[in-house]
């Protein structure tokens, strides 16, 4: 399965999230991704390993900001487009 199949697609807005860097604690970032999005361990690992990469598309401003804050709290670098 290719990376594009691991992008989480929402239909609540037009914002995209890019995981720029997982930081020093990849496991915690993966756990946070799983908690915030409900994805599997393997899905979270693919996203973390693919950084820098788009991992969520079609989010509202609020969803994008909340997800970004949760991931940045555990050390990841996230960009909103």
Residue frames as a rotation matrix with the C-alpha (Angstrom) as fourth column:
UNK 1
0.584 0.812 0.000 0.00
0.812 -0.584 0.000 0.00
0.000 0.000 -1.000 0.00
UNK 2
-0.242 -0.703 0.669 1.45
0.687 -0.611 -0.393 3.36
0.685 0.365 0.630 -1.01
UNK 3
-0.862 -0.206 -0.464 1.78
0.490 -0.573 -0.656 6.42
-0.130 -0.793 0.595 1.20
UNK 4
-0.806 0.575 0.139 -1.12
-0.437 -0.737 0.515 8.24
0.399 0.355 0.846 -0.51
UNK 5
-0.060 0.806 -0.589 -3.46
0.158 0.591 0.791 5.55
0.986 -0.046 -0.163 0.84
UNK 6
-0.260 -0.119 -0.958 -2.51
0.937 0.210 -0.280 6.63
0.235 -0.970 0.057 4.36
UNK 7
-0.934 0.019 0.356 -3.67
-0.049 -0.996 -0.077 10.26
0.353 -0.089 0.932 4.03
UNK 8
-0.531 0.779 -0.334 -6.64
0.726 0.215 -0.653 10.86
-0.437 -0.589 -0.680 6.32
UNK 9
-0.835 0.277 0.476 -9.38
0.222 -0.622 0.751 12.56
0.504 0.733 0.458 4.31
UNK 10
-0.470 0.728 -0.500 -12.07
0.570 -0.183 -0.801 14.70
-0.674 -0.661 -0.329 5.95
UNK 11
-0.428 0.387 0.817 -14.74
0.750 -0.353 0.560 16.79
0.505 0.852 -0.139 4.29
UNK 12
0.373 0.575 -0.728 -15.20
0.904 -0.403 0.145 19.55
-0.209 -0.712 -0.670 6.83
UNK 13
0.677 -0.195 -0.709 -13.04
-0.111 -0.980 0.163 22.28
-0.727 -0.032 -0.686 5.27
UNK 14
0.949 -0.316 -0.014 -10.14
-0.014 0.001 -1.000 23.07
0.316 0.949 -0.004 3.01
UNK 15
0.420 -0.831 0.364 -7.12
-0.905 -0.358 0.229 22.88
-0.060 -0.426 -0.903 5.32
UNK 16
0.691 -0.342 -0.637 -4.37
0.058 0.905 -0.422 20.28
0.720 0.255 0.645 5.03
UNK 17
0.789 -0.479 0.385 -1.94
-0.503 -0.143 0.852 19.18
-0.354 -0.866 -0.354 7.73
UNK 18
0.531 -0.732 -0.427 1.68
-0.193 0.386 -0.902 18.34
0.825 0.561 0.063 7.05
UNK 19
0.921 -0.385 -0.055 3.77
0.186 0.312 0.932 16.44
-0.341 -0.869 0.359 9.56
UNK 20
0.737 -0.674 -0.054 7.06
-0.523 -0.518 -0.677 18.24
0.428 0.527 -0.734 9.01
UNK 21
-0.426 -0.885 -0.187 9.05
-0.416 0.375 -0.828 16.40
0.803 -0.275 -0.528 11.72
UNK 22
0.459 0.601 -0.654 8.21
0.274 0.604 0.748 13.87
0.845 -0.523 0.113 14.42
UNK 23
0.506 -0.323 0.800 10.75
-0.754 -0.616 0.227 15.38
0.420 -0.718 -0.555 16.81
UNK 24
-0.488 -0.851 0.192 12.61
-0.807 0.357 -0.471 13.40
0.332 -0.385 -0.861 19.46
UNK 25
-0.692 0.279 0.665 9.79
-0.328 0.700 -0.635 11.09
-0.643 -0.657 -0.393 20.53
UNK 26
-0.758 0.331 -0.562 8.34
-0.536 0.177 0.826 9.29
0.373 0.927 0.043 17.53
UNK 27
-0.746 0.476 -0.466 6.38
0.545 0.839 -0.015 6.82
0.384 -0.265 -0.885 19.68
UNK 28
-0.516 0.559 -0.650 4.55
0.471 -0.449 -0.760 9.60
-0.716 -0.698 -0.032 21.53
UNK 29
-0.622 0.279 -0.731 3.75
-0.657 -0.695 0.293 11.38
-0.426 0.663 0.616 18.27
UNK 30
-0.790 0.330 -0.517 2.40
-0.173 0.689 0.703 8.11
0.589 0.645 -0.487 16.85
UNK 31
-0.654 0.559 -0.510 0.29
0.756 0.457 -0.470 7.54
-0.030 -0.692 -0.721 19.98
UNK 32
-0.514 0.451 -0.730 -1.08
-0.009 -0.854 -0.521 11.08
-0.858 -0.261 0.443 19.74
UNK 33
-0.747 0.229 -0.625 -1.90
-0.661 -0.148 0.736 10.59
0.076 0.962 0.262 16.06
UNK 34
-0.761 0.449 -0.468 -3.77
0.323 0.888 0.327 7.43
0.562 0.097 -0.821 16.97
UNK 35
-0.572 0.534 -0.623 -5.64
0.700 -0.078 -0.709 9.08
-0.427 -0.842 -0.330 19.81
UNK 36
-0.536 0.319 -0.781 -6.62
-0.281 -0.940 -0.192 12.21
-0.796 0.116 0.594 17.87
UNK 37
-0.462 0.275 -0.843 -7.57
-0.887 -0.143 0.440 10.49
0.000 0.951 0.310 14.61
UNK 38
0.404 0.641 0.653 -8.53
-0.657 0.700 -0.281 6.93
-0.637 -0.316 0.703 15.57
UNK 39
0.486 -0.286 -0.826 -6.09
-0.737 0.374 -0.563 5.35
0.470 0.882 -0.029 13.10
UNK 40
0.962 -0.150 -0.228 -4.22
0.216 0.929 0.300 2.08
0.167 -0.338 0.926 13.61
UNK 41
0.507 -0.857 -0.094 -0.65
0.021 -0.097 0.995 1.67
-0.861 -0.507 -0.032 14.85
UNK 42
-0.132 -0.575 0.807 0.53
0.833 0.377 0.404 0.70
-0.537 0.726 0.430 11.35
UNK 43
0.533 0.413 0.738 -1.19
0.754 -0.628 -0.193 3.72
0.384 0.659 -0.647 9.82
UNK 44
0.977 -0.187 -0.104 0.43
-0.094 -0.811 0.578 6.05
-0.192 -0.555 -0.810 12.39
UNK 45
0.221 -0.950 0.220 3.83
0.287 0.278 0.917 4.45
-0.932 -0.139 0.334 11.77
UNK 46
0.053 -0.143 0.988 3.54
0.997 0.059 -0.045 5.00
-0.052 0.988 0.145 8.02
UNK 47
0.840 0.316 0.441 2.70
0.359 -0.933 -0.015 8.66
0.407 0.171 -0.897 8.58
UNK 48
0.819 -0.565 -0.105 5.56
-0.169 -0.411 0.896 9.17
-0.549 -0.716 -0.432 11.05
UNK 49
0.046 -0.839 0.542 8.05
0.541 0.477 0.693 7.41
-0.840 0.261 0.476 8.78
UNK 50
0.206 0.116 0.972 6.95
0.972 -0.142 -0.189 9.46
0.116 0.983 -0.142 5.76
UNK 51
0.836 0.147 -0.529 7.56
0.305 -0.925 0.226 12.86
-0.456 -0.350 -0.818 7.43
UNK 52
-0.660 0.551 -0.511 7.71
-0.275 -0.810 -0.518 15.44
-0.699 -0.201 0.686 6.00
UNK 53
-0.898 0.421 0.125 4.38
0.315 0.421 0.850 14.60
0.305 0.803 -0.511 4.37
UNK 54
-0.416 0.869 0.268 0.75
-0.822 -0.486 0.296 15.62
0.388 -0.097 0.917 4.19
UNK 55
-0.985 0.045 -0.169 -1.24
0.107 0.920 -0.377 13.36
0.138 -0.390 -0.911 6.50
UNK 56
-0.264 0.952 -0.152 -4.70
0.702 0.082 -0.707 14.97
-0.661 -0.294 -0.690 6.73
UNK 57
-0.968 0.017 0.249 -6.74
0.179 -0.648 0.740 16.81
0.174 0.761 0.625 4.12
UNK 58
-0.331 0.916 0.225 -10.08
0.223 -0.156 0.962 18.60
0.917 0.369 -0.153 4.02
UNK 59
-0.330 0.158 -0.930 -10.12
0.941 0.128 -0.312 19.85
0.070 -0.979 -0.192 7.62
UNK 60
0.767 0.538 0.349 -11.88
0.442 -0.838 0.321 22.87
0.465 -0.093 -0.881 9.07
UNK 61
0.096 -0.731 0.675 -9.73
-0.330 -0.663 -0.671 25.60
0.939 -0.158 -0.305 10.60
UNK 62
0.410 0.138 0.902 -10.67
-0.908 -0.031 0.418 24.44
0.086 -0.990 0.113 14.11
UNK 63
0.985 -0.041 0.168 -9.88
0.025 0.995 0.098 20.76
-0.171 -0.092 0.981 13.42
UNK 64
0.521 -0.841 0.148 -6.56
0.377 0.071 -0.924 21.67
0.766 0.537 0.354 11.83
UNK 65
0.045 -0.505 0.862 -5.55
-0.596 -0.706 -0.383 23.94
0.802 -0.496 -0.333 14.71
UNK 66
0.618 0.241 0.749 -6.57
-0.775 0.347 0.528 21.46
-0.133 -0.906 0.401 17.43
UNK 67
0.954 -0.294 0.050 -4.76
0.298 0.932 -0.207 18.56
0.014 0.212 0.977 15.76
UNK 68
0.322 -0.870 0.373 -1.67
0.144 -0.344 -0.928 20.71
0.936 0.352 0.015 15.19
UNK 69
0.178 -0.216 0.960 -1.61
-0.845 -0.534 0.037 21.81
0.504 -0.818 -0.277 18.84
UNK 70
0.875 0.194 0.444 -1.98
-0.415 0.774 0.479 18.23
-0.251 -0.603 0.758 20.11
UNK 71
0.798 -0.599 0.068 0.93
0.544 0.668 -0.508 17.02
0.259 0.442 0.859 17.99
UNK 72
0.169 -0.754 0.634 3.13
-0.071 -0.651 -0.756 20.02
0.983 0.082 -0.164 18.75
UNK 73
0.618 0.130 0.775 2.50
-0.757 -0.168 0.632 19.48
0.213 -0.977 -0.005 22.48
UNK 74
0.845 -0.289 0.450 4.32
0.041 0.874 0.484 16.13
-0.533 -0.391 0.751 22.19
UNK 75
0.043 -0.984 -0.170 7.19
-0.030 -0.171 0.985 17.55
-0.999 -0.038 -0.037 20.12
UNK 76
-0.022 -0.011 1.000 6.15
0.930 0.368 0.024 17.20
-0.368 0.930 0.002 16.49
UNK 77
-0.692 -0.106 -0.714 6.37
-0.149 -0.947 0.285 20.00
-0.706 0.304 0.639 13.95
UNK 78
-0.180 0.758 0.627 3.15
0.871 0.418 -0.257 20.45
-0.457 0.500 -0.736 11.99
UNK 79
-0.941 -0.078 -0.330 2.22
-0.084 -0.890 0.448 22.88
-0.329 0.449 0.831 9.23
UNK 80
0.055 0.986 0.155 -1.26
0.471 0.111 -0.875 23.94
-0.880 0.121 -0.458 8.13
UNK 81
-0.963 -0.269 0.015 -1.89
0.132 -0.421 0.897 24.71
-0.235 0.866 0.441 4.46
